[in-house]
């Protein structure tokens, strides 16, 4: 059975979200997965439109998009990100829905333990959803609904090396990150900062495509970027293959500063993703998604 993928992204903060969404959309078009939901988690008014533009260009489904309705969360109108120009270069119509309600509507329609839920940004949307109450979509709370419908939560998140700085996606909203680690009971796999940090991709994206434009707007000199989010979506859709391995089970812990740690524990539900092949082999694999 192909995975049912729900993606929560902060596209606009970094260009690798565009690469990740393209991998998911292209895989959807090939029948390798089914994208059932996409949401955007910053205050940028351009991010949701740009995310859906990438999704549609690479063959993803036409569907509504969940949006964060708060103000000032990693968006400064004086300095809009690359998502503004990306959304203008590839215009699409979108149907925005408030993220917590969107999560509830989409998940309530799925079979139990059938959804692969992927976060490639801060966890503010997820935190708000987990705290939501029963409504017309489901009598369950957000946390209960998540644990009933999701089979695995996959997150680009965490820095687990000794003396590493707090990783952005966890540290951007520590209360939501703590809530997610406390309330989510299903299998949890973190693709950590160090994994994507050593795999530089993007140079081979087809000229004129959304990924090509996003990477060159964000990093004009090299046109490339670390592969944090693309690796996360590749694993979410295609599994371990020959490129990755899971370390665990165990527990992931987070302190109030956003520092994360992992300890193996037989009864834990958490795993860390690690590279299982040479860096150049993984780089070739990720770059191949965007060449056509």
N, C-alpha and C positions, 0 to 999 in steps of 0.2 A: 504494500500500500504506500502510495506517495505521501510525503509529509504535508500537512496543512500548516502553512506558515503565516504567522502574524508578526509584523515588523513595526517596532517603535524606534524612530530615528530623530536625530537632531541635525539633519542635513542643513548646511549653512555654516555650522561651526567648523567643519573640516570637510575636505573634498572626498575622503574615503567612503563616506556614506553614499555618495553617488555611485561609486564603484560597487558597493555592496548591494544596493538596490538593483543595479543592472544585472548582477549575477542572479539574484532571485527572480527578476522578471524574465530573463532569458531562459532560466530553468523552468519557469512556469510555462513559457511558450513551447518548450520541448516536451512538456508533460512529465517533468521530473519532480515537480512539486505543485501545490495549489496555494497561491497567495489568497488568503481570506480576509486580510485586513492590513492597512498601513496607517500609522499615526505619526504625528510630528510633535516634538516636545519642547521647543523653545517659543519665544514670543515673536519671532520673525514672521511678518505677514507673507513673506515670499517662500519660506521653507516648504509649506505644504504643497504649494503649486509646483515648485521645482521638483519635489519628491515624486509627485504624480507624473510630471513630465518625463522623468527618467523611467519610471515604471512603465508608462505607456509606450515610449520609444522602443524599449527592448522587448515588448510583447507581453507585458503584464496586463492584468485584468482592469477593466473600467469599474471602479467602485468608489464609494465615498471615502473620505480621509478624516481620521480623528485629529483634532487640533487642541493645543493648549491655549486656554483663554486668558491666562494671567498676563500681566504686563511686566516688561523689563527683565525677563528671564533670558539672559544671554542674547540680547538683541539691543543694539543702539541705533536708532533711526538716523543718527548723524553719520554712521559708518556701516551701511548695509553690507552684508557678506556677498560672496559670489552667487548665492542663491537668487538674488535679484536679477542679475544678468542672465543666469541660466533659465529662470522662469520666463524672461522676455524673449530669449532666443528660441525656446520650445514651448510656445503658449498652449495651454490646455485649460479646459473648464474643470472646476472641481466642485464637489459637494461636501463642504466641511460639516463635521459634527463634533460637539464637545467630547473630548477624549474619554472621560470616565463613562459617559453614557454609551459612546461608541463601543468601548471595550465590552460593556455589559450586553449590548445588542448582539454583537458579533459572536461572542463566546457562548451566549445562551442558546444560539442556534446550532452549535456543534455537538457531536457525539462526545460522551464522556471520555476523558483521557486521550483525546485525538489531536490536540493542537500543539505545535511547536512554537513557543512564544519567544521572540528574539528581540532583545533590547540592544541598540547600538548608540546609546546616548544616555544622558542623565535619567534618573528613575522617578522624576516628578509625576509624570502621567501614570506610571504604574502605581506609585504610592497613593495618589488620589483615588484610583480605581479600587485598590485593595481596601480602602476605608469606606467605600460606597455601601449604601444600604440596599436592601431588597426593593424592587420596583416592578413595573409592568413587564419587564423582560424576564426577571427571575426573582423569586422570594429570597434567594441566597445573598449573603453579603458578598462584597467583591472578593475577599480572600477565599471564602467558601466556593464561589463560582470559579475562580482561577484554579484552585486545587481539584475541582471536579472535572473541568474541561481540558486542562493542559496536561500533556504527558511529560514535557521537558521545557524548562526555562533555560535559554542560552543567552548569555550576556557577554558583550565585550566590556570587561570590567576588571579592575583590580591590578595592583602592583605587589607582587609577592616576593620580590628579591629583597635581600637584607638591606636596610637603610634606604629603600626606595621611597620616593615622594608619593603622596596620595595620588591615586589615579583619578583623572577628571570625572569620569562618568559616575563614580561612587561619591566623590567629594563635592560635586556640584549641588547635591541635595542630600546631605547625610541622613536627615530624618527619614526620608523616603527609602534610602538604601538600607538603613537599619530595619525599617518596617518590612521591606521585601524579604530580607534574609530571615527575619523572625517568623513571618506568616506563610511563606511559600514552603510547601511540604514535598512537592514533586521533585524529580531529578533536576538538579541545577548544575549547569556546566558554564564555567567562566573561561572565556578566551582572554588571557591576561595581556597587559600592555607589552610585556617583553616578547611575546610571540609575534605580534604584528610589527613590532618596532624594527626588527631586523630584516624584514622582507619588503623591499622597495619596488613598487610597481606603478604602472600608469603610462609609461613612455610609449607603449605599443597600442594604446587605444586608437581606434579608427578616427582619423582626422575629421572634424566636423560633428562628431557624435557628442551626446551629453557628457559622457565620462571624459572624453578628450577636452571638452570646453571647461568642465568643472576643475579638472586637475591643473589646467593652464591658467585659469583665472586665480586659483588659490596659490599656485606655486609657479609663476611665470618662467622662472629661470630654468628649472629642471623639468617641469611638467610631470612630476612623479610624487609619490607620497608613500608613507608607511602603510602597511596593509591590515591594520587592526580590524576594521569592519568587514572588508571583503573576505578575510579568512573566517570570520565568525559566520557569515552567511553561507560560505562554501561548506563549512562543517554542518550547519543547520540543515541544508538541503541534501547534501551528498554523503554525510557521515564521515567516518574516520578515513576511509579509502586507504591509501598508502602514505598519506601526508601527515596524519595526526595520530596522537594517542591520548587517552584519558588517564589522569593520575587521580586515584581515589579508591573508594569513597572517603569522605572526610567532612569537616566543617569549615566554613568560611566565617571569619569573625571580622568585625569592623569597629573601630573606635570612633569617638566623637570628632576626631580630626579628619577622618576619612582614610586612615591607614588600615590596610587589609592584611589578614594573615590566613594561612591554611594549615590545617593539621589533619592527618589521616585518622579516620575513626571508623570502625567497622559498621556502626549504625548510622553513619552520616548519609546525607543525600546530595552532597556537593562533590564536584570533580573539577580539576583544572585541565585545560587543553594544552598539549605540548606538541612541538614539531617532531615528526618521526622520519624525516628525510633531509637531505642537504638543503640549505637555504636557496641555492640557485634552482633546484628542482621545484620547490614550492613557488618561487617567483615566476618561473615559466608557466606553471599551472594556473596561477591567478591571472597573469597577463593574458593568457589565451582566451579568457571569457570576453574580452573587449576588442579583439582584433577585427572581427567581422563587421 
